[in-house]
Amino acid sequence: MGLSNDLTLSCSETNRAGIARIFLIEACNVTSFTADSSVHSFSAVTLDSTAYSWYEYEAEFETKSLNIEGAGDNGTPTFTNTLEAKILGLDRTKLKRMQDFIDARKLVAIFESTNLAGTYKRAFVVGWDNILGVDAAGRPNVQGSIEGALDGDNSLTFSLASKHAELIREYRGTISTNASGTVNFGS
């Protein structure tokens, strides 16, 4: 499929960056995402069991980011997506959560942006695409430092890197979370 429509930008369109919340689940607990046929989004996610829920990972304001890096080797486009966030102030609880994060091995993330899409905020999926499915799941990593100076860095940065065969998709639906109950995304 090639070009099939125009891309026109509204002069009143909000182009604010920002990631509000990050929700994670182990990839083996996801059965599927439902892709919308007319737009580049998912409208639902199916988990293996109703006993599973998404876990919210909070991070310091303005330290969360998504980096999308495209490649086109042999004429096949692929995208490496890296979702990253910083947690300040190391302690045993945060270190345990980061160990859980690493032990999960393969994860799917839905991250909520600060932009509204109708009634609810926009969200995007990293670690699942409509071509590779679960094979696009992300691999977690953690880096950190404690500096010697009193005003030095004392933080961990967690990242989730995944390889997609298509650009990330917007998520317009609901999820059940461990801490926040049911969360709605999109219009």
Backbone bond lengths (Angstrom), bond angles and torsions (degrees), N, CA, C in turn:
res aa  C-N    CA-C-N  psi(-1)  N-CA   C-N-CA  omega(-1)  CA-C   N-CA-C  phi
1 M - - - 1.434 - - 1.520 108.46 -
2 G 1.309 116.75 136.05 1.454 121.55 -179.86 1.513 110.81 -115.27
3 L 1.318 115.55 -146.76 1.453 120.52 179.54 1.516 109.92 -64.69
4 S 1.351 116.13 133.69 1.456 119.18 -179.57 1.520 112.81 -138.16
5 N 1.347 118.02 -2.25 1.447 120.10 -178.52 1.519 109.59 -162.39
6 D 1.331 115.74 169.36 1.457 122.39 178.35 1.518 110.46 -87.05
7 L 1.319 116.08 160.82 1.461 122.35 169.27 1.515 105.98 -122.09
8 T 1.337 115.56 107.23 1.458 120.80 178.02 1.519 108.36 -116.67
9 L 1.322 115.59 139.76 1.455 120.93 -177.06 1.514 110.41 -104.98
10 S 1.311 115.56 135.58 1.455 121.93 177.99 1.525 108.54 -80.22
11 C 1.340 116.85 140.65 1.467 119.04 179.71 1.524 111.54 -71.36
12 S 1.330 118.40 -14.48 1.467 121.20 179.26 1.531 112.21 -100.71
13 E 1.331 116.78 7.52 1.461 120.97 -176.67 1.528 111.67 -68.22
14 T 1.335 116.24 135.24 1.457 121.59 177.82 1.516 109.40 -82.61
15 N 1.321 115.98 129.43 1.454 120.57 -179.99 1.524 109.74 -123.03
16 R 1.316 115.28 42.60 1.460 120.12 -179.39 1.520 108.87 -80.78
17 A 1.324 115.53 136.00 1.461 120.06 175.06 1.522 108.57 -84.60
18 G 1.300 117.06 177.57 1.450 121.05 174.71 1.514 112.33 129.08
19 I 1.314 115.07 134.41 1.456 121.83 175.34 1.519 106.30 -113.62
20 A 1.323 116.55 123.09 1.460 121.15 -177.06 1.529 111.19 -85.20
21 R 1.335 116.65 -62.63 1.465 120.84 -176.18 1.523 109.85 -132.55
22 I 1.338 114.94 153.83 1.461 121.83 177.74 1.525 107.61 -122.78
23 F 1.325 116.26 127.69 1.462 121.98 177.79 1.526 108.52 -115.99
24 L 1.328 116.21 132.45 1.455 122.28 -175.69 1.517 111.34 -123.58
25 I 1.330 115.52 148.63 1.460 121.81 172.74 1.529 107.56 -147.91
26 E 1.320 115.99 148.54 1.460 118.85 176.66 1.529 109.04 -66.84
27 A 1.319 115.84 135.92 1.464 121.50 -175.40 1.519 112.36 -59.32
28 C 1.322 117.93 -32.85 1.462 120.61 -178.71 1.528 112.05 -67.89
29 N 1.334 118.74 -13.22 1.466 121.88 178.85 1.527 113.35 -91.90
30 V 1.344 117.04 -4.73 1.464 121.91 -179.93 1.517 109.35 -99.47
31 T 1.328 116.27 127.19 1.467 121.64 176.05 1.520 111.07 -86.79
32 S 1.352 116.55 -47.52 1.460 119.63 -176.93 1.521 110.88 -167.54
33 F 1.323 114.59 163.93 1.460 124.01 167.44 1.519 106.67 -117.13
34 T 1.314 117.63 144.73 1.461 122.23 177.59 1.517 108.68 -94.54
35 A 1.324 116.73 116.18 1.465 121.73 -179.10 1.520 109.96 -85.90
36 D 1.322 116.07 136.23 1.469 121.18 173.12 1.516 108.14 -77.08
37 S 1.317 116.77 140.39 1.465 120.06 -175.99 1.526 113.26 -81.57
38 S 1.343 118.08 -26.85 1.460 119.38 -174.22 1.521 114.56 -98.54
39 V 1.329 117.85 -17.53 1.465 121.51 179.08 1.523 109.15 -134.47
40 H 1.305 116.87 164.91 1.467 122.22 -175.67 1.527 109.03 -87.20
41 S 1.328 116.25 73.22 1.465 120.01 -178.09 1.520 110.31 -150.74
42 F 1.326 114.16 168.12 1.455 122.69 170.15 1.524 107.20 -110.94
43 S 1.330 116.75 142.13 1.468 120.40 -178.99 1.524 112.85 -108.64
44 A 1.323 117.98 -10.29 1.470 120.78 179.39 1.519 109.16 -161.85
45 V 1.329 114.56 157.90 1.455 121.25 174.03 1.521 106.93 -129.76
46 T 1.336 116.14 138.39 1.460 121.73 177.89 1.521 108.44 -112.62
47 L 1.332 115.43 126.95 1.457 121.28 177.83 1.518 109.37 -99.97
48 D 1.331 116.72 159.18 1.462 121.79 -179.44 1.518 112.88 -61.81
49 S 1.323 117.12 -26.63 1.462 121.35 -177.22 1.524 109.18 -154.40
50 T 1.331 116.43 150.17 1.459 120.21 175.65 1.529 111.14 -69.97
51 A 1.318 117.47 -10.74 1.469 121.20 177.63 1.527 111.56 -73.93
52 Y 1.339 118.14 -18.72 1.462 121.54 -178.92 1.527 110.00 -84.97
53 S 1.324 115.55 147.72 1.455 120.37 175.35 1.523 109.33 -143.75
54 W 1.312 115.53 164.07 1.451 122.98 177.27 1.520 108.43 -83.17
55 Y 1.329 117.27 145.21 1.461 123.03 179.70 1.514 109.49 -109.90
56 E 1.329 115.74 131.14 1.454 121.21 -178.89 1.525 109.64 -87.39
57 Y 1.323 115.69 129.65 1.459 122.12 175.98 1.525 107.61 -116.03
58 E 1.323 115.17 108.11 1.456 120.43 178.61 1.521 109.72 -84.25
59 A 1.316 115.26 155.01 1.460 121.01 177.16 1.516 108.48 -147.61
60 E 1.305 115.55 169.43 1.458 121.80 -178.76 1.534 110.33 -60.25
61 F 1.331 115.90 139.82 1.459 122.19 179.05 1.529 110.39 -57.13
62 E 1.304 116.21 137.88 1.462 125.35 178.38 1.521 114.06 64.55
63 T 1.349 118.02 21.72 1.464 120.25 173.59 1.521 111.09 -113.60
64 K 1.318 117.22 -2.06 1.464 120.90 -178.50 1.527 108.92 -91.02
65 S 1.333 115.74 141.32 1.458 118.90 -179.99 1.522 110.89 -153.57
66 L 1.315 115.15 158.46 1.457 122.91 171.12 1.510 106.75 -124.53
67 N 1.327 116.55 129.19 1.453 122.37 176.03 1.521 107.90 -117.09
68 I 1.327 117.22 124.33 1.466 122.93 178.53 1.519 107.68 -110.55
69 E 1.331 115.67 120.95 1.459 120.95 -179.66 1.524 108.71 -119.89
70 G 1.327 116.10 117.03 1.455 120.87 -178.40 1.510 112.36 -93.75
71 A 1.322 115.64 149.82 1.460 122.80 174.84 1.520 107.84 -140.76
72 G 1.299 116.96 157.42 1.454 120.39 -178.06 1.505 113.25 -137.11
73 D 1.313 117.77 38.99 1.455 120.85 -179.16 1.524 110.80 -58.12
74 N 1.325 115.91 136.58 1.470 123.33 179.03 1.526 112.69 56.16
75 G 1.341 117.50 24.38 1.461 121.12 177.06 1.512 114.26 79.58
76 T 1.322 118.82 4.86 1.461 121.92 179.72 1.518 109.05 -107.76
77 P 1.345 117.82 114.26 1.461 118.70 -179.45 1.529 112.14 -72.49
78 T 1.325 115.44 136.85 1.462 122.46 172.70 1.521 107.60 -135.24
79 F 1.312 116.22 158.73 1.451 121.44 -176.57 1.520 109.47 -135.81
80 T 1.332 116.13 124.91 1.455 120.81 173.19 1.518 106.89 -96.34
81 N 1.326 115.89 118.96 1.458 123.02 -177.36 1.515 108.41 -110.06
82 T 1.328 116.40 124.02 1.456 120.79 179.44 1.523 109.32 -120.55
83 L 1.316 115.41 114.00 1.461 123.58 176.47 1.524 106.60 -97.44
84 E 1.331 116.74 128.44 1.460 120.60 -172.49 1.523 110.28 -137.51
85 A 1.349 116.63 146.14 1.462 121.77 177.98 1.520 110.09 -152.88
86 K 1.332 115.37 151.77 1.463 121.52 -175.87 1.523 110.08 -113.66
87 I 1.342 114.94 135.80 1.456 122.60 177.90 1.518 107.64 -116.66
88 L 1.319 116.18 122.23 1.460 120.62 -178.44 1.524 111.04 -89.85
89 G 1.337 115.98 149.57 1.461 122.16 172.67 1.512 113.92 74.49
90 L 1.319 117.03 84.84 1.458 120.92 -179.94 1.526 111.34 -64.80
91 D 1.302 115.33 137.02 1.461 122.41 171.87 1.521 107.46 -154.19
92 R 1.315 117.34 174.15 1.468 121.16 -173.35 1.527 112.63 -63.87
93 T 1.335 118.56 -34.81 1.472 120.53 -179.93 1.523 110.47 -67.46
94 K 1.317 116.95 -46.79 1.472 120.56 179.81 1.530 111.10 -65.17
95 L 1.337 116.31 -40.59 1.461 119.64 178.02 1.529 111.15 -63.74
96 K 1.330 117.70 -37.53 1.472 121.14 177.74 1.521 110.41 -65.02
97 R 1.340 117.07 -43.98 1.479 119.78 178.90 1.522 110.80 -63.21
98 M 1.328 117.38 -37.32 1.461 120.21 178.13 1.528 110.92 -69.59
99 Q 1.327 117.52 -34.46 1.468 120.09 175.40 1.528 109.82 -66.28
100 D 1.337 117.79 -40.47 1.472 121.58 174.92 1.523 110.29 -59.05
101 F 1.320 116.03 -43.71 1.464 123.10 179.52 1.533 110.50 -57.68
102 I 1.323 116.44 -48.58 1.466 120.97 -179.90 1.525 111.18 -67.33
103 D 1.335 117.14 -40.95 1.462 121.06 -178.30 1.520 112.82 -64.68
104 A 1.325 117.85 -22.30 1.465 121.02 -179.27 1.528 112.06 -65.79
105 R 1.290 118.37 -26.43 1.473 126.47 176.25 1.517 115.06 70.77
106 K 1.329 119.98 -53.35 1.465 121.60 179.18 1.526 108.43 -133.09
107 L 1.331 115.34 126.96 1.457 120.79 -174.21 1.520 112.05 -130.18
108 V 1.326 114.98 156.85 1.455 123.45 169.95 1.528 105.42 -117.38
109 A 1.325 116.77 139.24 1.463 121.49 179.68 1.517 110.40 -124.68
110 I 1.316 114.64 143.50 1.459 122.18 165.02 1.513 104.96 -118.20
111 F 1.321 116.18 120.75 1.455 117.50 177.53 1.519 109.79 -113.78
112 E 1.326 113.54 137.62 1.455 122.75 -177.90 1.523 109.01 -93.00
113 S 1.311 116.60 130.23 1.462 120.07 177.30 1.530 109.12 -88.87
114 T 1.306 116.17 176.82 1.457 120.41 177.70 1.528 111.74 -90.49
115 N 1.330 118.19 -1.36 1.466 122.45 -179.10 1.523 111.83 -91.52
116 L 1.313 116.04 138.70 1.462 121.08 176.41 1.521 110.67 -80.87
117 A 1.335 115.34 147.00 1.459 122.88 171.94 1.526 105.69 -127.91
118 G 1.319 116.90 76.56 1.456 120.57 -172.26 1.517 109.20 86.24
119 T 1.318 116.92 -125.27 1.460 122.14 -177.84 1.519 112.47 -77.91
120 Y 1.328 117.15 -33.68 1.464 121.52 -173.68 1.523 111.46 -114.20
121 K 1.313 115.60 167.84 1.465 120.99 179.67 1.528 111.23 -76.28
122 R 1.318 114.84 153.80 1.468 120.56 175.47 1.518 109.79 -71.15
123 A 1.315 116.24 148.54 1.456 121.73 175.97 1.525 108.50 -139.47
124 F 1.336 115.88 157.69 1.459 121.27 -178.06 1.520 109.41 -137.32
125 V 1.332 116.21 152.99 1.466 122.59 -176.34 1.525 109.28 -106.29
126 V 1.326 115.46 130.43 1.460 122.73 173.29 1.527 107.06 -123.94
127 G 1.318 116.86 130.21 1.460 120.35 178.91 1.519 113.54 104.47
128 W 1.323 117.76 7.03 1.466 122.91 175.40 1.514 106.88 -154.66
129 D 1.305 117.47 132.65 1.463 119.38 170.96 1.516 109.52 -135.22
130 N 1.322 115.96 171.54 1.461 120.50 -173.33 1.523 112.74 -78.93
131 I 1.317 117.99 -8.11 1.463 121.74 178.34 1.526 110.67 -99.48
132 L 1.342 116.63 -51.51 1.464 121.07 -176.23 1.529 113.83 -90.36
133 G 1.327 117.46 -19.44 1.463 119.77 -176.86 1.513 111.22 60.12
134 V 1.325 116.48 -130.60 1.469 122.09 -176.90 1.528 113.03 -65.62
135 D 1.332 117.32 -21.01 1.467 119.68 178.87 1.529 112.55 -66.99
136 A 1.333 117.32 -12.96 1.464 121.26 176.02 1.524 111.83 -86.90
137 A 1.329 117.69 0.50 1.474 121.49 -176.38 1.520 111.03 -53.73
138 G 1.324 114.81 146.76 1.447 121.09 -175.18 1.519 113.80 -86.89
139 R 1.296 114.89 152.52 1.465 122.24 176.77 1.526 108.63 -104.81
140 P 1.340 116.31 123.88 1.468 120.25 -176.98 1.519 113.00 -80.85
141 N 1.336 114.55 152.45 1.453 121.46 175.97 1.528 108.19 -151.00
142 V 1.318 116.74 153.57 1.464 122.19 179.02 1.514 108.88 -135.81
143 Q 1.330 116.25 137.31 1.458 123.40 172.19 1.515 107.50 -130.08
144 G 1.307 117.73 155.47 1.448 119.24 179.91 1.504 112.45 -162.56
145 S 1.326 114.42 171.39 1.458 119.30 176.39 1.517 110.50 -159.51
146 I 1.324 114.38 150.01 1.456 122.39 168.09 1.520 105.02 -128.52
147 E 1.331 115.84 117.12 1.460 120.24 -177.56 1.522 110.21 -89.99
148 G 1.311 116.26 159.55 1.458 122.40 -177.15 1.518 114.66 -72.08
149 A 1.323 118.74 -29.20 1.463 122.16 -178.56 1.527 110.42 -74.69
150 L 1.319 116.88 147.55 1.470 120.83 -179.84 1.518 112.50 -59.95
151 D 1.320 117.49 -33.00 1.465 120.43 178.77 1.529 111.72 -97.95
152 G 1.330 116.83 17.41 1.463 121.87 -178.82 1.515 112.77 -79.70
153 D 1.292 114.73 176.41 1.458 122.06 -178.73 1.529 111.06 -68.83
154 N 1.313 116.05 138.82 1.462 124.20 174.85 1.517 105.26 -143.42
155 S 1.334 116.96 83.99 1.460 119.15 -171.04 1.524 112.78 -156.75
156 L 1.315 113.39 164.12 1.461 123.38 169.69 1.518 107.10 -120.76
157 T 1.309 117.10 143.75 1.458 122.13 172.47 1.511 106.95 -119.17
158 F 1.345 115.29 120.37 1.462 117.94 177.21 1.511 108.90 -103.99
159 S 1.329 114.67 144.73 1.460 119.89 -179.41 1.518 110.39 -137.81
160 L 1.307 113.76 151.63 1.458 122.09 178.10 1.520 106.61 -129.06
161 A 1.331 117.34 113.05 1.463 121.95 -178.96 1.522 109.52 -108.79
162 S 1.320 115.53 128.00 1.463 120.03 179.54 1.520 109.65 -134.75
163 K 1.311 115.22 154.78 1.463 121.40 179.60 1.525 107.91 -112.57
164 H 1.322 116.59 121.96 1.461 122.47 -179.79 1.523 110.78 -112.00
165 A 1.308 115.65 155.30 1.458 121.57 173.84 1.529 110.81 -97.09
166 E 1.333 116.79 -0.08 1.457 122.80 176.06 1.528 107.66 -146.99
167 L 1.327 117.00 165.34 1.458 120.51 176.03 1.528 110.20 -63.03
168 I 1.337 116.54 153.82 1.465 119.67 178.83 1.526 109.75 -56.56
169 R 1.330 115.33 152.64 1.462 120.56 179.60 1.519 110.67 -109.09
170 E 1.316 115.01 146.94 1.461 120.46 172.49 1.529 107.96 -71.17
171 Y 1.334 116.20 146.27 1.471 120.55 176.59 1.513 108.46 -109.95
172 R 1.341 116.55 124.63 1.457 122.76 -179.38 1.520 108.16 -126.27
173 G 1.320 115.40 84.98 1.454 120.40 -177.75 1.515 109.75 -173.95
174 T 1.333 115.91 -155.50 1.461 121.28 -179.13 1.524 109.98 -123.38
175 I 1.323 114.51 157.57 1.457 121.14 170.08 1.522 108.03 -137.82
176 S 1.323 115.45 155.83 1.466 121.50 173.68 1.514 107.47 -99.86
177 T 1.336 115.85 125.74 1.460 119.98 -176.08 1.522 110.69 -114.57
178 N 1.300 115.24 158.68 1.446 122.68 179.58 1.529 111.11 -67.00
179 A 1.327 118.35 -46.24 1.463 122.23 -173.69 1.516 114.93 -97.13
180 S 1.336 117.96 -35.17 1.466 120.96 -171.51 1.522 114.33 -105.65
181 G 1.325 118.95 5.92 1.473 120.27 -177.63 1.512 110.86 71.44
182 T 1.326 116.51 -142.59 1.466 121.42 178.95 1.518 109.42 -81.14
183 V 1.331 115.76 129.40 1.462 121.78 179.07 1.516 107.92 -117.76
184 N 1.337 116.95 132.66 1.461 124.04 179.98 1.515 109.82 -104.77
185 F 1.338 115.78 143.00 1.454 122.07 177.79 1.513 109.32 -130.84
186 G 1.328 117.14 149.89 1.454 122.28 175.72 1.507 111.93 74.08
187 S 1.326 115.69 -175.09 1.468 119.99 -175.84 1.505 112.62 -81.09
